[in-house]
Each structure stands twice: as C-alpha cells, then as structure tokens.
Amino acid sequence: MAPSVKRGPVTQAERDDLRRERNRAHARKTRERKKMRLEALTIEFEILKSQGSNLRQQVRAKQTASILLNLSGVDGGVDDDNLEVQQLLRETRASTPEVFVPGTGAKIDEEESDDEGGGKRARRNASMSQEMRRERNKMHAKATRERKKAYLDAMEKAIAIVNDENSRLSTMLGNAQAPSIMTIMTSMKADKSLVQEMEIEDEEGESSGSEGVAPQKKFSQSRCVGSSAVSEDGSGEVSSSSSEDHNDQDSTSGEQGSVAQNPANPTDLNSPGMHGMITPSVSGSGGSGNESLSDDESEDM
C-alpha cells in the first residue's frame, strides 16, 4: 500500500489561482450559454421578419384583388377598409425594430501616459502594471456584459413587436379569403361575355324590328296599289257585276209575282208561271248560262 502524501497548507497564491480558474470556467460556460441564446433569438427574429414581409405582401395582394373586384362589380370583396390596411402596413414597417449588432468596443492601450508636465512615461513596477491591467479587464468585461445584455433585451422586444404585428396581419387575412388572380380574371371575362351577349341580343332585336315593319309597309302599299288598279282598270267589271246583282233582284221579284198570279198549281212545269220563272230575264254575259239551263229543262219536258 502506497503511503499517503501529506499536502502542506495551501497558500494564498494557490487559492487565488484556483478561484481564477473557477471564474474562468464559469465565465466560459456563461459566454457559451449567452452565445447560444443570442443565436436562437437572432434566428427567431429573422424568421418572424420574413413572415411579416410575406404577410404584408399577401395583404397588398388582397387589397389589390378587392379593388379589382369592386371595379368589376362582383361580390366577395374584402370587408376591411383600404385606409385601415394602409395604416397597418405603415405601422408595421415603421415599428419593425432595427436591432444593433454588438461591436468589439474600444481598444484600451496597454500603457497610459501620465499627467505629469514632463511628458515622460511613468515607470511602474510589475505589480502596479498587473493591477492596472486587471482593472482595465474588469471594466472592459463589464461594458461588454452590459452591451450584450442591452442587445438581448432589444432582441426580445423586437421579437415581441414583430410577433404581435404578424398576429394582426394573420387575423386580417383570416377574416376573408383573398381572391386569386384567376378568380378575378374569370369574373371579369364572365362580365365581358355577358355584356357582349346583351349587345348581340339588342342588335338582333333591332334587326327583327326593322324587318317586321318593312313587310307591313309593303303589304299596305300592295293593298293600296291593288285597290287603285281595280278602281282604274276594272271599272267595267265592277259595273257589270253590280248590274248583274240588280238583274238578279229583278228576276227574283218577277218570279215572286208570277207565283202570286198562279197559286193553284205552283209545281206544274207546263204552267205559264213556271215558264216565266225559267225564262231568262238577264241579258249580257250571264244570259248564256241561264239560256242553256232553260233548254235542258224544255228537252226534259
């Protein structure tokens, strides 16, 4: 069994070295943790910023589609007011924070010039130089921590602002579905075809109306021409027909008179009354037909 080595008392210098080593390890872990946190916040901010830009483009497309639908007279436009949309877009653009990138800070000189009037650098021993260097390192580390802390706070605030704006834009887009360009073009083409069909129907109605009026005029003119031709060229025929009607009336009156004179035997064909009835009393164009009828009857008798 190996003999145990007895350790002597720890000096102050060794304690200081151990404390510094622990501080360095803790600081290294803290820096790594903060670096990971900063990278995660930066990635989240970039993603939210890209989403906000995409949402603003969708809102603009939705607004343009609403204007086109309202101009074309088709229902289904966006219910939101255009002024409200423009104001929201301006607010989102103006409120998007510009997060500053932490710098390296000012470089501190290793040696400082003294304030003595001689202009000569003060001679320092090793202990004083080491103490001053440590003090400068502390100040630089403190400034760096404050700067990184401010950067992290600004990044968190920016992420909260962008997230809220994206929520508002998403809510606006979710209220009504943005119509696509194909829907707008289809509705506009449908309206245009409907207008063309109405124009074609109007033209057909006008043409049919003009065609219907022309035959009526032509028919009335033909009637007028026919009446004038009859009155001018067929005067003899009209007079003859009127004379025939007058002679027929006379013959009818004569027959009635003959029947009244011979009421005893009205059916006897040899009676003078029947001969009077058959005997033609009309001269002219209609006499030949009546004469042939009387000859046939006489042959039968």
Backbone torsions as a table, in degrees:
resi	resn	phi	psi	omega
1	MET	NA	129.8	-176.4
2	ALA	-73.5	140.3	178.9
3	PRO	-69.9	139.8	178.6
4	SER	-69.6	139.0	-179.3
5	VAL	-92.0	121.9	178.1
6	LYS	-81.5	129.5	179.2
7	ARG	-93.2	140.6	179.3
8	GLY	-79.3	175.3	178.2
9	PRO	-64.0	140.6	-178.6
10	VAL	-79.2	130.3	-179.8
11	THR	-82.3	169.5	179.0
12	GLN	-66.0	-34.8	179.7
13	ALA	-65.6	-41.8	178.6
14	GLU	-66.2	-38.8	176.0
15	ARG	-61.6	-42.8	179.1
16	ASP	-63.2	-39.5	178.8
17	ASP	-65.4	-42.9	177.5
18	LEU	-63.3	-42.0	178.8
19	ARG	-63.5	-42.4	179.2
20	ARG	-64.2	-39.9	179.2
21	GLU	-63.9	-43.7	176.6
22	ARG	-63.4	-40.2	178.5
23	ASN	-63.9	-40.9	179.2
24	ARG	-65.0	-41.7	178.7
25	ALA	-64.9	-43.9	178.4
26	HIS	-64.2	-41.9	178.6
27	ALA	-64.5	-39.1	178.4
28	ARG	-63.2	-44.7	177.9
29	LYS	-63.7	-40.0	178.8
30	THR	-64.1	-42.0	178.8
31	ARG	-64.0	-42.1	178.3
32	GLU	-63.4	-42.1	179.2
33	ARG	-64.7	-44.5	178.8
34	LYS	-66.4	-36.4	178.2
35	LYS	-63.9	-44.1	177.3
36	MET	-62.9	-41.4	177.8
37	ARG	-63.3	-42.1	179.8
38	LEU	-65.5	-41.0	177.8
39	GLU	-64.4	-41.0	178.7
40	ALA	-64.1	-42.5	178.1
41	LEU	-65.0	-39.7	179.4
42	THR	-63.7	-43.7	178.9
43	ILE	-64.0	-43.2	179.0
44	GLU	-62.9	-40.6	179.4
45	PHE	-64.3	-42.2	179.3
46	GLU	-65.1	-39.7	178.8
47	ILE	-64.5	-46.2	179.2
48	LEU	-64.3	-37.2	178.5
49	LYS	-65.4	-40.4	176.8
50	SER	-65.6	-41.0	176.6
51	GLN	-62.8	-40.3	177.7
52	GLY	-62.7	-40.7	177.2
53	SER	-63.6	-41.2	177.8
54	ASN	-64.6	-41.3	178.9
55	LEU	-65.6	-38.6	177.3
56	ARG	-64.4	-38.4	176.2
57	GLN	-64.0	-39.9	177.6
58	GLN	-65.0	-38.6	178.2
59	VAL	-64.9	-41.6	177.9
60	ARG	-64.1	-42.5	177.5
61	ALA	-63.1	-38.9	177.9
62	LYS	-65.3	-40.6	178.8
63	GLN	-65.4	-43.5	178.2
64	THR	-62.6	-42.4	178.1
65	ALA	-63.7	-38.4	178.1
66	SER	-63.9	-41.5	179.2
67	ILE	-63.9	-42.9	179.4
68	LEU	-64.6	-40.2	178.5
69	LEU	-66.3	-39.7	178.1
70	ASN	-66.0	-37.3	178.0
71	LEU	-68.6	-36.6	179.6
72	SER	-79.2	-9.2	177.7
73	GLY	78.0	23.4	-179.7
74	VAL	-101.1	137.9	177.4
75	ASP	-72.2	160.7	178.9
76	GLY	107.3	17.7	178.0
77	GLY	-72.7	174.2	-179.2
78	VAL	-77.0	135.1	-178.9
79	ASP	-76.2	-23.4	-177.1
80	ASP	-72.0	148.0	179.6
81	ASP	-75.3	143.7	-179.0
82	ASN	-66.2	-36.7	179.2
83	LEU	-64.0	-38.8	178.4
84	GLU	-65.3	-39.0	178.6
85	VAL	-64.9	-45.0	179.2
86	GLN	-62.6	-40.8	178.8
87	GLN	-63.8	-41.1	178.5
88	LEU	-64.4	-39.8	178.5
89	LEU	-65.0	-40.7	177.8
90	ARG	-64.8	-40.6	179.5
91	GLU	-63.9	-42.0	-179.3
92	THR	-67.4	-36.8	177.7
93	ARG	-69.6	-39.6	-177.1
94	ALA	-73.7	-34.0	-174.8
95	SER	-88.0	-4.3	177.6
96	THR	-67.7	115.5	-172.9
97	PRO	-74.9	149.3	172.9
98	GLU	-104.9	101.4	-176.0
99	VAL	-79.2	129.5	-179.2
100	PHE	-78.8	150.4	179.3
101	VAL	-94.8	129.3	-178.2
102	PRO	-66.4	135.5	179.5
103	GLY	-93.0	-175.6	-178.8
104	THR	-86.3	-13.3	-179.6
105	GLY	85.5	170.5	-179.1
106	ALA	-77.8	142.6	179.2
107	LYS	-83.7	131.5	-177.1
108	ILE	-98.2	132.4	179.6
109	ASP	-66.5	149.6	178.6
110	GLU	-69.8	-32.8	-178.5
111	GLU	-124.1	145.1	179.4
112	GLU	-109.9	146.8	176.8
113	SER	-82.4	137.7	-178.8
114	ASP	-78.7	165.1	-177.4
115	ASP	-93.5	9.6	-178.8
116	GLU	-72.4	150.2	-175.7
117	GLY	-69.9	-15.3	-177.7
118	GLY	-74.1	-19.6	-179.2
119	GLY	78.1	9.0	179.5
120	LYS	-94.8	145.8	177.9
121	ARG	-72.7	138.0	-179.3
122	ALA	-74.9	136.9	177.3
123	ARG	-82.4	128.4	-178.3
124	ARG	-122.4	151.6	175.5
125	ASN	-86.4	176.0	-175.1
126	ALA	-65.5	-39.3	-177.8
127	SER	-66.5	-41.5	178.4
128	MET	-66.3	-41.2	179.9
129	SER	-64.3	-42.3	179.2
130	GLN	-65.6	-39.9	178.5
131	GLU	-65.4	-41.0	178.4
132	MET	-67.8	-37.6	178.5
133	ARG	-64.6	-41.3	177.5
134	ARG	-63.1	-39.5	178.6
135	GLU	-64.7	-41.6	177.7
136	ARG	-64.4	-40.4	178.5
137	ASN	-62.7	-39.8	177.4
138	LYS	-62.5	-45.5	179.0
139	MET	-62.7	-43.5	179.6
140	HIS	-64.8	-41.4	178.6
141	ALA	-65.3	-39.3	178.5
142	LYS	-64.4	-44.2	178.1
143	ALA	-63.0	-39.6	178.7
144	THR	-65.4	-42.6	177.8
145	ARG	-61.9	-43.6	178.8
146	GLU	-63.8	-40.5	179.5
147	ARG	-65.9	-43.8	178.6
148	LYS	-66.4	-37.6	177.4
149	LYS	-63.8	-43.2	176.9
150	ALA	-63.1	-38.0	178.7
151	TYR	-64.8	-42.7	178.3
152	LEU	-64.4	-40.7	177.5
153	ASP	-63.3	-44.4	178.9
154	ALA	-63.8	-38.7	178.9
155	MET	-65.1	-42.7	178.7
156	GLU	-64.4	-41.4	177.3
157	LYS	-64.3	-41.8	179.3
158	ALA	-63.3	-40.9	178.5
159	ILE	-63.6	-40.5	178.5
160	ALA	-63.9	-41.9	-179.5
161	ILE	-65.2	-48.0	-178.7
162	VAL	-64.6	-37.7	178.4
163	ASN	-64.4	-40.6	177.9
164	ASP	-65.3	-41.9	178.8
165	GLU	-64.8	-41.0	177.8
166	ASN	-63.9	-35.7	177.3
167	SER	-65.2	-41.5	178.4
168	ARG	-64.5	-43.7	178.8
169	LEU	-65.3	-40.3	178.1
170	SER	-64.5	-38.6	177.0
171	THR	-64.2	-41.3	178.3
172	MET	-63.9	-42.2	179.0
173	LEU	-70.7	-26.9	-179.5
174	GLY	-79.4	-16.9	-179.5
175	ASN	-67.2	-38.1	179.7
176	ALA	-144.9	138.5	-179.0
177	GLN	-73.1	131.0	-179.5
178	ALA	-71.3	123.4	178.8
179	PRO	-68.7	143.9	-179.3
180	SER	-81.0	167.5	178.8
181	ILE	-66.0	-34.7	178.4
182	MET	-64.4	-39.4	177.3
183	THR	-62.8	-42.1	179.9
184	ILE	-64.9	-46.2	-179.7
185	MET	-64.5	-38.4	178.6
186	THR	-64.0	-43.5	179.1
187	SER	-65.0	-40.2	179.0
188	MET	-66.7	-39.6	177.1
189	LYS	-65.3	-39.4	178.3
190	ALA	-62.9	-42.5	177.7
191	ASP	-63.3	-41.1	-179.2
192	LYS	-65.8	-43.0	178.2
193	SER	-65.0	-37.6	177.5
194	LEU	-63.2	-41.6	178.1
195	VAL	-64.3	-41.5	179.0
196	GLN	-64.1	-41.4	177.7
197	GLU	-62.7	-40.6	178.2
198	MET	-64.0	-40.4	177.9
199	GLU	-64.0	-41.1	179.2
200	ILE	-64.1	-41.9	178.0
201	GLU	-63.0	-39.4	177.6
202	ASP	-63.7	-42.9	179.4
203	GLU	-64.1	-41.7	177.9
204	GLU	-64.0	-39.8	178.0
205	GLY	-63.1	-41.3	178.6
206	GLU	-65.3	-43.0	-179.4
207	SER	-65.4	-42.7	178.6
208	SER	-65.4	-36.3	177.7
209	GLY	-64.3	-41.8	178.9
210	SER	-67.4	-38.2	178.0
211	GLU	-67.5	-34.7	179.5
212	GLY	-70.6	-33.1	179.7
213	VAL	-73.9	-36.6	-176.7
214	ALA	-64.2	-47.4	178.5
215	PRO	-62.0	-35.7	178.3
216	GLN	-61.9	-43.9	179.0
217	LYS	-63.5	-41.9	-179.1
218	LYS	-64.3	-41.5	-179.9
219	PHE	-64.8	-42.1	178.6
220	SER	-64.8	-39.1	178.4
221	GLN	-65.2	-40.8	179.4
222	SER	-64.0	-38.3	178.2
223	ARG	-63.8	-43.3	179.0
224	CYS	-63.0	-42.7	-179.6
225	VAL	-64.9	-41.5	179.6
226	GLY	-63.4	-41.0	179.4
227	SER	-65.7	-39.7	179.5
228	SER	-67.4	-36.6	179.2
229	ALA	-65.3	-40.8	179.0
230	VAL	-64.9	-40.7	-177.7
231	SER	-70.6	-31.3	-177.2
232	GLU	-89.7	-49.6	-171.4
233	ASP	-88.5	-34.6	-174.3
234	GLY	-102.0	37.2	179.8
235	SER	-67.0	-37.9	-179.8
236	GLY	-65.6	-41.2	-178.8
237	GLU	-64.8	-41.0	179.3
238	VAL	-64.1	-41.5	-179.3
239	SER	-67.2	-38.3	179.0
240	SER	-65.9	-42.0	178.8
241	SER	-63.6	-38.1	178.6
242	SER	-67.5	-37.6	178.2
243	SER	-67.1	-38.5	177.3
244	GLU	-61.6	-43.0	178.1
245	ASP	-60.8	-38.9	179.4
246	HIS	-66.9	-41.0	179.1
247	ASN	-66.1	-38.5	177.1
248	ASP	-60.9	-41.7	177.0
249	GLN	-62.5	-39.1	178.9
250	ASP	-65.3	-41.3	179.9
251	SER	-65.4	-38.6	178.8
252	THR	-63.6	-41.4	178.1
253	SER	-66.6	-35.5	178.0
254	GLY	-66.8	-41.5	178.8
255	GLU	-62.4	-42.8	178.3
256	GLN	-61.8	-36.8	178.9
257	GLY	-67.6	-39.5	179.5
258	SER	-67.1	-39.6	177.3
259	VAL	-64.3	-36.5	178.2
260	ALA	-67.9	-32.7	179.6
261	GLN	-72.8	-35.6	-179.0
262	ASN	-118.1	74.6	-179.2
263	PRO	-82.6	-11.1	-173.9
264	ALA	-69.7	-48.0	-176.8
265	ASN	-129.2	80.1	-176.3
266	PRO	-75.6	-17.8	-176.9
267	THR	-96.3	-3.2	-178.6
268	ASP	-75.6	123.8	-178.2
269	LEU	-74.4	-24.7	-178.9
270	ASN	-82.7	-5.8	-178.8
271	SER	-69.4	149.6	179.3
272	PRO	-64.7	-23.4	178.3
273	GLY	-66.7	-41.2	179.7
274	MET	-67.7	-38.0	176.3
275	HIS	-62.4	-35.3	177.9
276	GLY	-68.2	-33.0	179.2
277	MET	-71.7	-37.7	-176.3
278	ILE	-80.7	-29.0	-176.4
279	THR	-61.8	127.0	-178.9
280	PRO	-69.3	136.9	177.1
281	SER	-113.7	3.9	-177.0
282	VAL	-110.6	127.8	177.5
283	SER	-106.3	149.3	178.7
284	GLY	123.0	-146.7	-174.9
285	SER	-69.3	-31.8	-178.1
286	GLY	-86.1	-4.7	-176.4
287	GLY	-71.1	-33.5	-176.6
288	SER	-61.9	-40.8	179.4
289	GLY	-65.4	-41.9	-179.7
290	ASN	-68.6	-37.8	179.3
291	GLU	-64.7	-42.0	178.1
292	SER	-63.2	-37.2	177.7
293	LEU	-64.6	-40.9	179.9
294	SER	-67.8	-36.2	178.5
295	ASP	-64.9	-43.2	178.9
296	ASP	-62.1	-42.7	179.9
297	GLU	-65.7	-37.5	179.5
298	SER	-67.1	-36.4	177.5
299	GLU	-64.8	-39.3	177.5
300	ASP	-63.4	-39.4	178.6
301	MET	-66.6	NA	NA
